[in-house]
Amino acid sequence: MNTKHLPRRDPTPEIKAHFASLPWCVALFEDPTLLPYTNATFSSATGTFNSFIGKTLATNDTIIFSQPFLKPPKPESGQYPEVLACLSLGSGVNGHHDTCHGGFVSVLLDEACGNAVLWETPDDKATMTAYLRVDYKKPVRTPGKILCRASVERKEGKKVWVKGSLEDGTGTVYATAETLFIATEQIKPLERL
């Protein structure tokens, strides 16, 4: 398991307070088996890396707050870690009245699954989504707080298969995803004129 991509960061008091109204969120924040971390996926981006999620969609009306966690596998279990993320969504992601746009749901699942892949990617490699299949189960109401889950199912050479879900934290599943990621060479930024 590669831990260099995603540095550990304890949740800020502001983030904890924002999610404190929901018992399932509090349980995640207090779970000693979960490791909180930070990365460019659901936090402010710098430069052009992951600017769509980390900059464009990180506003007071889109992805308002987020906190990802890693659930490491039991030693020598042969399993992969699970990524969980608490997200607070605003009405700026709507496709219908008080309902999250389906395309945005697929973006969240792609990001969560890509996050799970990072734990299994060598430092000198990047990953790209080769396919993403999303099954929509129920509308995601906004504004609201949701739970993203993702874990690697298997690896084969450069290919990594991942499953993910968006949930309400109490058992209701809004959408599920099956993805295939391909490990590639690192992509270098374009030179500016």
Accessible surface in RSA format (square Angstrom, percent):
REM  Atomic radii and reference values for relative SASA: ProtOr
REM  Chains: A
REM  Algorithm: Lee & Richards
REM  Probe-radius: 1.40
REM  Slices: 20
REM RES _ NUM      All-atoms   Total-Side   Main-Chain    Non-polar    All polar
REM                ABS   REL    ABS   REL    ABS   REL    ABS   REL    ABS   REL
RES MET A   1   111.99  58.0  41.31  27.3  70.68 168.3  43.71  37.2  68.28  90.5
RES ASN A   2    28.09  19.4  18.98  18.3   9.11  21.9  19.03  45.8   9.06   8.8
RES THR A   3    75.90  54.0  65.63  66.5  10.27  24.5  35.23  47.3  40.67  61.5
RES LYS A   4   163.21  79.6 132.51  81.3  30.70  73.1  89.98  81.0  73.23  78.0
RES HIS A   5    51.07  27.9  29.20  20.3  21.86  55.9  17.09  17.6  33.98  39.5
RES LEU A   6     4.93   2.7   0.98   0.7   3.95   9.9   0.98   0.7   3.95  10.6
RES PRO A   7    75.09  54.7  67.17  61.2   7.92  28.8  75.09  62.0   0.00   0.0
RES ARG A   8   147.55  61.9 117.49  59.9  30.06  71.6  59.95  81.9  87.60  53.1
RES ARG A   9    73.39  30.8  67.89  34.6   5.50  13.1  44.05  60.2  29.34  17.8
RES ASP A  10    93.19  65.3  81.98  81.6  11.21  26.5  29.45  69.3  63.74  63.6
RES PRO A  11    16.46  12.0   7.66   7.0   8.80  32.0   7.66   6.3   8.80  54.7
RES THR A  12    54.26  38.6  51.25  52.0   3.01   7.2  52.59  70.6   1.66   2.5
RES PRO A  13   113.07  82.4 105.66  96.3   7.41  26.9 109.44  90.4   3.63  22.6
RES GLU A  14   116.26  66.7 106.51  80.6   9.76  23.2  40.99  79.3  75.27  61.5
RES ILE A  15    17.07   9.7  17.07  12.7   0.00   0.0  17.07  12.3   0.00   0.0
RES LYS A  16   102.64  50.1  98.28  60.3   4.36  10.4  42.71  38.4  59.93  63.8
RES ALA A  17    73.04  67.2  50.27  77.6  22.77  51.8  56.90  80.1  16.14  42.8
RES HIS A  18    53.05  29.0  38.94  27.1  14.10  36.1  32.91  33.9  20.14  23.4
RES PHE A  19     0.48   0.2   0.31   0.2   0.16   0.4   0.41   0.2   0.07   0.2
RES ALA A  20    58.58  53.9  40.69  62.8  17.89  40.7  42.02  59.2  16.56  43.9
RES SER A  21    86.79  73.3  53.73  71.7  33.06  76.2  56.79 120.9  30.00  42.0
RES LEU A  22    54.95  30.6  54.95  39.3   0.00   0.0  54.95  38.6   0.00   0.0
RES PRO A  23   107.70  78.5  97.78  89.1   9.92  36.1 103.65  85.6   4.05  25.1
RES TRP A  24    28.81  11.6  20.13   9.7   8.69  20.4  21.56  11.5   7.25  11.8
RES CYS A  25     0.00   0.0   0.00   0.0   0.00   0.0   0.00   0.0   0.00   0.0
RES VAL A  26    48.45  31.9  46.72  42.3   1.73   4.2  48.41  42.1   0.04   0.1
RES ALA A  27    60.92  56.0  48.76  75.2  12.17  27.7  56.07  79.0   4.86  12.9
RES LEU A  28    22.88  12.7  22.45  16.1   0.44   1.1  22.47  15.8   0.42   1.1
RES PHE A  29    34.22  17.1  10.38   6.4  23.83  62.0  10.38   6.3  23.83  68.2
RES GLU A  30   128.05  73.5 102.78  77.8  25.27  60.2  45.17  87.4  82.88  67.7
RES ASP A  31    48.89  34.2  39.12  38.9   9.76  23.1  11.48  27.0  37.41  37.3
RES PRO A  32   125.90  91.8  91.82  83.7  34.08 123.9 104.01  85.9  21.89 136.0
RES THR A  33    81.57  58.0  71.04  72.0  10.53  25.1  75.29 101.1   6.28   9.5
RES LEU A  34    10.83   6.0   3.32   2.4   7.51  18.9   3.32   2.3   7.51  20.2
RES LEU A  35    61.60  34.3  61.60  44.1   0.00   0.0  61.60  43.3   0.00   0.0
RES PRO A  36    10.78   7.9  10.59   9.7   0.19   0.7  10.59   8.7   0.19   1.2
RES TYR A  37     3.31   1.5   3.31   1.9   0.00   0.0   3.25   2.4   0.06   0.1
RES THR A  38    30.31  21.6  29.22  29.6   1.09   2.6  22.64  30.4   7.67  11.6
RES ASN A  39    18.69  12.9   6.38   6.2  12.31  29.6  16.07  38.7   2.62   2.5
RES ALA A  40    28.10  25.8  19.76  30.5   8.34  19.0  22.08  31.1   6.02  16.0
RES THR A  41    11.04   7.9  10.43  10.6   0.61   1.5   0.00   0.0  11.04  16.7
RES PHE A  42    13.43   6.7   3.17   2.0  10.26  26.7   5.74   3.5   7.69  22.0
RES SER A  43    33.97  28.7  27.53  36.7   6.43  14.8  28.37  60.4   5.59   7.8
RES SER A  44    93.72  79.2  74.23  99.1  19.49  44.9  38.17  81.3  55.55  77.8
RES ALA A  45    10.14   9.3   0.00   0.0  10.14  23.1   0.73   1.0   9.41  24.9
RES THR A  46   117.72  83.7 105.21 106.7  12.51  29.8  76.73 103.1  41.00  62.0
RES GLY A  47    54.45  67.1   0.00   N/A  54.45  67.1  41.46 113.8  12.99  29.1
RES THR A  48    90.67  64.5  71.25  72.2  19.42  46.3  51.15  68.7  39.52  59.7
RES PHE A  49   148.25  74.2 138.77  86.0   9.47  24.7 146.21  88.6   2.04   5.8
RES ASN A  50    34.96  24.1  18.37  17.8  16.59  39.9  13.06  31.4  21.90  21.2
RES SER A  51    36.25  30.6  34.47  46.0   1.78   4.1   7.56  16.1  28.69  40.2
RES PHE A  52   107.45  53.8 103.83  64.3   3.62   9.4 106.12  64.3   1.33   3.8
RES ILE A  53     2.11   1.2   0.85   0.6   1.26   3.0   0.85   0.6   1.26   3.4
RES GLY A  54     1.48   1.8   0.00   N/A   1.48   1.8   0.05   0.1   1.43   3.2
RES LYS A  55   113.73  55.5 102.05  62.6  11.67  27.8  69.23  62.3  44.50  47.4
RES THR A  56    82.91  59.0  65.61  66.5  17.30  41.2  51.30  68.9  31.61  47.8
RES LEU A  57    22.20  12.4  22.20  15.9   0.00   0.0  22.20  15.6   0.00   0.0
RES ALA A  58    39.55  36.4  16.74  25.8  22.81  51.9  17.75  25.0  21.80  57.7
RES THR A  59    59.15  42.1  48.43  49.1  10.72  25.5  56.44  75.8   2.71   4.1
RES ASN A  60   138.95  95.8 120.35 116.3  18.60  44.8  31.97  77.0 106.97 103.4
RES ASP A  61    75.69  53.0  75.28  74.9   0.41   1.0  29.72  69.9  45.97  45.8
RES THR A  62    14.50  10.3  14.50  14.7   0.00   0.0  14.50  19.5   0.00   0.0
RES ILE A  63     8.04   4.6   4.13   3.1   3.90   9.4   4.13   3.0   3.90  10.6
RES ILE A  64    52.00  29.6  32.64  24.3  19.36  46.7  32.65  23.5  19.35  52.5
RES PHE A  65    45.21  22.6  40.22  24.9   5.00  13.0  45.21  27.4   0.00   0.0
RES SER A  66    11.37   9.6   5.25   7.0   6.12  14.1   0.00   0.0  11.37  15.9
RES GLN A  67     0.00   0.0   0.00   0.0   0.00   0.0   0.00   0.0   0.00   0.0
RES PRO A  68     6.59   4.8   6.59   6.0   0.00   0.0   6.59   5.4   0.00   0.0
RES PHE A  69     2.66   1.3   2.66   1.6   0.00   0.0   2.66   1.6   0.00   0.0
RES LEU A  70     1.11   0.6   1.11   0.8   0.00   0.0   1.11   0.8   0.00   0.0
RES LYS A  71    96.15  46.9  94.47  58.0   1.68   4.0  40.38  36.3  55.78  59.4
RES PRO A  72    46.63  34.0  32.18  29.3  14.45  52.5  32.18  26.6  14.45  89.8
RES PRO A  73    38.52  28.1  20.11  18.3  18.40  66.9  27.79  22.9  10.73  66.7
RES LYS A  74   160.66  78.4 155.20  95.2   5.45  13.0 100.89  90.8  59.77  63.7
RES PRO A  75   124.89  91.0  98.68  90.0  26.21  95.3 109.68  90.6  15.22  94.6
RES GLU A  76   185.35 106.4 133.57 101.1  51.77 123.3  61.50 118.9 123.85 101.1
RES SER A  77    50.04  42.3  14.10  18.8  35.94  82.8  24.65  52.5  25.39  35.6
RES GLY A  78    74.84  92.3   0.00   N/A  74.84  92.3  44.44 121.9  30.40  68.1
RES GLN A  79   126.34  70.6 109.70  80.2  16.64  39.6  30.40  64.7  95.94  72.8
RES TYR A  80    65.50  30.6  50.06  28.5  15.44  40.2  27.42  20.6  38.08  46.9
RES PRO A  81     3.63   2.6   2.51   2.3   1.12   4.1   2.67   2.2   0.96   6.0
RES GLU A  82    36.96  21.2  36.50  27.6   0.46   1.1  12.41  24.0  24.55  20.0
RES VAL A  83     3.35   2.2   3.17   2.9   0.18   0.4   3.17   2.8   0.18   0.5
RES LEU A  84     4.35   2.4   4.35   3.1   0.00   0.0   4.35   3.1   0.00   0.0
RES ALA A  85     0.93   0.9   0.93   1.4   0.00   0.0   0.93   1.3   0.00   0.0
RES CYS A  86     0.01   0.0   0.00   0.0   0.01   0.0   0.00   0.0   0.01   0.0
RES LEU A  87     0.00   0.0   0.00   0.0   0.00   0.0   0.00   0.0   0.00   0.0
RES SER A  88     4.99   4.2   4.99   6.7   0.00   0.0   0.00   0.0   4.99   7.0
RES LEU A  89     1.23   0.7   0.77   0.6   0.46   1.2   0.77   0.5   0.46   1.2
RES GLY A  90     2.21   2.7   0.00   N/A   2.21   2.7   2.21   6.1   0.00   0.0
RES SER A  91    47.17  39.9  37.47  50.0   9.70  22.3  26.06  55.5  21.11  29.6
RES GLY A  92    42.41  52.3   0.00   N/A  42.41  52.3  15.86  43.5  26.54  59.4
RES VAL A  93     8.93   5.9   1.12   1.0   7.81  18.8   8.80   7.6   0.13   0.4
RES ASN A  94    49.32  34.0  23.01  22.2  26.31  63.3  12.97  31.2  36.35  35.1
RES GLY A  95    37.20  45.9   0.00   N/A  37.20  45.9   9.99  27.4  27.21  60.9
RES HIS A  96   143.16  78.2 132.46  92.1  10.70  27.4  90.20  93.0  52.96  61.6
RES HIS A  97   172.27  94.2 160.04 111.2  12.23  31.3 111.37 114.8  60.90  70.9
RES ASP A  98    71.66  50.2  70.34  70.0   1.32   3.1   7.40  17.4  64.26  64.1
RES THR A  99    17.94  12.8  17.94  18.2   0.00   0.0  13.41  18.0   4.54   6.9
RES CYS A 100     8.22   6.2   0.15   0.2   8.07  19.0   0.00   0.0   8.22   8.9
RES HIS A 101    95.91  52.4  94.18  65.5   1.74   4.4  63.12  65.0  32.80  38.2
RES GLY A 102    31.95  39.4   0.00   N/A  31.95  39.4  22.45  61.6   9.50  21.3
RES GLY A 103    32.77  40.4   0.00   N/A  32.77  40.4  28.07  77.0   4.70  10.5
RES PHE A 104    16.91   8.5  12.36   7.7   4.56  11.9  14.61   8.9   2.30   6.6
RES VAL A 105     5.55   3.6   5.55   5.0   0.00   0.0   5.55   4.8   0.00   0.0
RES SER A 106    23.44  19.8  23.26  31.0   0.18   0.4   8.09  17.2  15.35  21.5
RES VAL A 107    39.20  25.8  36.11  32.7   3.09   7.4  39.16  34.0   0.04   0.1
RES LEU A 108     0.22   0.1   0.22   0.2   0.00   0.0   0.22   0.2   0.00   0.0
RES LEU A 109     0.00   0.0   0.00   0.0   0.00   0.0   0.00   0.0   0.00   0.0
RES ASP A 110    37.91  26.6  36.27  36.1   1.64   3.9   4.20   9.9  33.71  33.6
RES GLU A 111    34.78  20.0  31.85  24.1   2.93   7.0   2.91   5.6  31.87  26.0
RES ALA A 112     1.31   1.2   0.96   1.5   0.35   0.8   1.31   1.9   0.00   0.0
RES CYS A 113     0.00   0.0   0.00   0.0   0.00   0.0   0.00   0.0   0.00   0.0
RES GLY A 114    14.10  17.4   0.00   N/A  14.10  17.4  13.02  35.7   1.08   2.4
RES ASN A 115     2.34   1.6   0.91   0.9   1.43   3.4   0.98   2.3   1.36   1.3
RES ALA A 116     1.17   1.1   0.11   0.2   1.06   2.4   0.56   0.8   0.61   1.6
RES VAL A 117     0.02   0.0   0.02   0.0   0.00   0.0   0.02   0.0   0.00   0.0
RES LEU A 118    42.61  23.7  42.61  30.5   0.00   0.0  42.61  29.9   0.00   0.0
RES TRP A 119     6.99   2.8   6.94   3.4   0.05   0.1   6.99   3.7   0.00   0.0
RES GLU A 120    27.73  15.9  13.09   9.9  14.63  34.8   4.69   9.1  23.03  18.8
RES THR A 121     3.55   2.5   1.60   1.6   1.95   4.6   2.32   3.1   1.23   1.9
RES PRO A 122    72.95  53.2  63.63  58.0   9.32  33.9  72.26  59.7   0.70   4.3
RES ASP A 123    68.96  48.3  52.75  52.5  16.20  38.3  34.79  81.9  34.16  34.1
RES ASP A 124    91.10  63.8  80.96  80.6  10.14  24.0  45.17 106.3  45.93  45.8
RES LYS A 125    52.42  25.6  50.44  30.9   1.98   4.7  29.61  26.6  22.82  24.3
RES ALA A 126    20.86  19.2  16.08  24.8   4.78  10.9  20.86  29.4   0.00   0.0
RES THR A 127    28.95  20.6   7.65   7.8  21.30  50.8   0.64   0.9  28.31  42.8
RES MET A 128    84.10  43.6  80.67  53.4   3.43   8.2  53.30  45.3  30.80  40.8
RES THR A 129    55.94  39.8  27.24  27.6  28.70  68.4  21.04  28.3  34.90  52.8
RES ALA A 130    56.18  51.7  17.03  26.3  39.15  89.1  25.98  36.6  30.20  80.0
RES TYR A 131    98.96  46.2  92.22  52.5   6.75  17.6  77.90  58.5  21.07  26.0
RES LEU A 132    59.36  33.1  28.14  20.1  31.22  78.5  28.35  19.9  31.01  83.5
RES ARG A 133   138.75  58.3 133.55  68.1   5.20  12.4  42.21  57.7  96.54  58.5
RES VAL A 134    27.63  18.2   6.56   5.9  21.06  50.8   6.56   5.7  21.06  57.1
RES ASP A 135    49.72  34.8  46.31  46.1   3.41   8.1  12.36  29.1  37.35  37.3
RES TYR A 136   122.40  57.1  91.91  52.3  30.48  79.3  80.27  60.3  42.13  51.9
RES LYS A 137   117.94  57.5  85.17  52.3  32.77  78.0  45.91  41.3  72.03  76.7
RES LYS A 138   117.01  57.1 107.90  66.2   9.11  21.7  55.57  50.0  61.45  65.5
RES PRO A 139    86.08  62.7  72.27  65.9  13.81  50.2  82.05  67.7   4.03  25.1
RES VAL A 140     4.03   2.6   1.98   1.8   2.04   4.9   1.98   1.7   2.04   5.5
RES ARG A 141   144.75  60.8 137.81  70.3   6.94  16.5  59.06  80.7  85.70  51.9
RES THR A 142     5.35   3.8   0.00   0.0   5.35  12.7   0.27   0.4   5.08   7.7
RES PRO A 143    97.36  71.0  76.29  69.5  21.07  76.6  76.84  63.4  20.52 127.5
RES GLY A 144    25.44  31.4   0.00   N/A  25.44  31.4  24.10  66.1   1.34   3.0
RES LYS A 145    52.18  25.5  36.27  22.3  15.91  37.9   1.81   1.6  50.37  53.7
RES ILE A 146     3.37   1.9   3.37   2.5   0.00   0.0   3.37   2.4   0.00   0.0
RES LEU A 147     4.13   2.3   4.13   3.0   0.00   0.0   4.13   2.9   0.00   0.0
RES CYS A 148     0.92   0.7   0.47   0.5   0.45   1.1   0.48   1.2   0.44   0.5
RES ARG A 149    76.49  32.1  76.40  38.9   0.09   0.2  18.23  24.9  58.26  35.3
RES ALA A 150     2.15   2.0   0.00   0.0   2.15   4.9   2.09   2.9   0.07   0.2
RES SER A 151    29.70  25.1  29.53  39.4   0.18   0.4   8.33  17.7  21.37  29.9
RES VAL A 152     7.88   5.2   0.72   0.6   7.16  17.3   0.72   0.6   7.16  19.4
RES GLU A 153    87.00  49.9  63.36  47.9  23.64  56.3  15.24  29.5  71.76  58.6
RES ARG A 154   123.00  51.6 122.30  62.3   0.70   1.7  52.12  71.2  70.89  43.0
RES LYS A 155    90.72  44.3  63.92  39.2  26.81  63.8  34.36  30.9  56.36  60.0
RES GLU A 156   104.72  60.1  95.54  72.3   9.18  21.8  40.06  77.5  64.65  52.8
RES GLY A 157    82.49 101.7   0.00   N/A  82.49 101.7  45.62 125.2  36.87  82.6
RES LYS A 158   136.67  66.7 129.53  79.5   7.14  17.0  77.87  70.1  58.80  62.6
RES LYS A 159    89.89  43.9  89.89  55.2   0.00   0.0  37.14  33.4  52.75  56.2
RES VAL A 160     8.96   5.9   8.96   8.1   0.00   0.0   8.96   7.8   0.00   0.0
RES TRP A 161    38.24  15.3  38.24  18.5   0.00   0.0  29.05  15.5   9.20  14.9
RES VAL A 162     1.65   1.1   0.00   0.0   1.65   4.0   0.04   0.0   1.61   4.4
RES LYS A 163   101.93  49.7  99.70  61.2   2.23   5.3  50.02  45.0  51.90  55.3
RES GLY A 164     8.16  10.1   0.00   N/A   8.16  10.1   4.41  12.1   3.74   8.4
RES SER A 165    13.80  11.7  13.74  18.3   0.07   0.2  10.55  22.5   3.25   4.6
RES LEU A 166     0.21   0.1   0.21   0.1   0.00   0.0   0.21   0.1   0.00   0.0
RES GLU A 167    22.20  12.7  22.20  16.8   0.00   0.0   0.91   1.8  21.29  17.4
RES ASP A 168    30.71  21.5  27.60  27.5   3.11   7.4   9.81  23.1  20.90  20.8
RES GLY A 169    21.13  26.1   0.00   N/A  21.13  26.1   2.13   5.8  19.00  42.6
RES THR A 170   104.22  74.1  64.74  65.6  39.48  94.1  62.24  83.6  41.98  63.5
RES GLY A 171    62.30  76.8   0.00   N/A  62.30  76.8  36.25  99.5  26.05  58.3
RES THR A 172    46.39  33.0  39.53  40.1   6.86  16.3  16.44  22.1  29.95  45.3
RES VAL A 173    51.55  33.9  45.31  41.0   6.24  15.0  45.31  39.4   6.24  16.9
RES TYR A 174    33.83  15.8  33.21  18.9   0.62   1.6   7.74   5.8  26.09  32.2
RES ALA A 175     0.48   0.4   0.48   0.7   0.00   0.0   0.48   0.7   0.00   0.0
RES THR A 176    42.46  30.2  42.11  42.7   0.35   0.8  34.65  46.5   7.81  11.8
RES ALA A 177     3.29   3.0   0.00   0.0   3.29   7.5   1.43   2.0   1.86   4.9
RES GLU A 178    79.91  45.9  79.78  60.4   0.12   0.3  17.89  34.6  62.02  50.6
RES THR A 179     1.33   0.9   0.00   0.0   1.33   3.2   0.00   0.0   1.33   2.0
RES LEU A 180    20.31  11.3  20.31  14.5   0.00   0.0  20.31  14.3   0.00   0.0
RES PHE A 181     7.31   3.7   7.22   4.5   0.10   0.3   7.31   4.4   0.00   0.0
RES ILE A 182    47.35  26.9  47.35  35.3   0.00   0.0  47.35  34.1   0.00   0.0
RES ALA A 183    15.87  14.6  14.52  22.4   1.35   3.1  14.52  20.4   1.35   3.6
RES THR A 184    43.96  31.3  36.88  37.4   7.07  16.9  43.96  59.0   0.00   0.0
RES GLU A 185   116.28  66.8 110.59  83.7   5.68  13.5  64.12 124.0  52.16  42.6
RES GLN A 186    84.11  47.0  69.20  50.6  14.90  35.5  31.62  67.3  52.49  39.8
RES ILE A 187   113.02  64.3  88.21  65.7  24.81  59.8  92.07  66.3  20.95  56.9
RES LYS A 188   162.55  79.3 147.85  90.7  14.70  35.0 107.76  97.0  54.79  58.4
RES PRO A 189   112.53  82.0  87.24  79.5  25.29  91.9  98.15  81.0  14.38  89.4
RES LEU A 190   146.71  81.7 134.47  96.2  12.24  30.8 136.93  96.2   9.78  26.3
RES GLU A 191   169.19  97.1 141.15 106.8  28.04  66.8  60.67 117.4 108.52  88.6
RES ARG A 192   173.24  72.7 143.39  73.1  29.85  71.1  75.41 103.1  97.83  59.3
RES LEU A 193   226.37 126.1 156.28 111.8  70.09 176.2 185.18 130.1  41.18 110.8
END  Absolute sums over single chains surface
CHAIN  1 A    10523.8       8301.9       2221.9       6114.0       4409.8
END  Absolute sums over all chains
TOTAL         10523.8       8301.9       2221.9       6114.0       4409.8
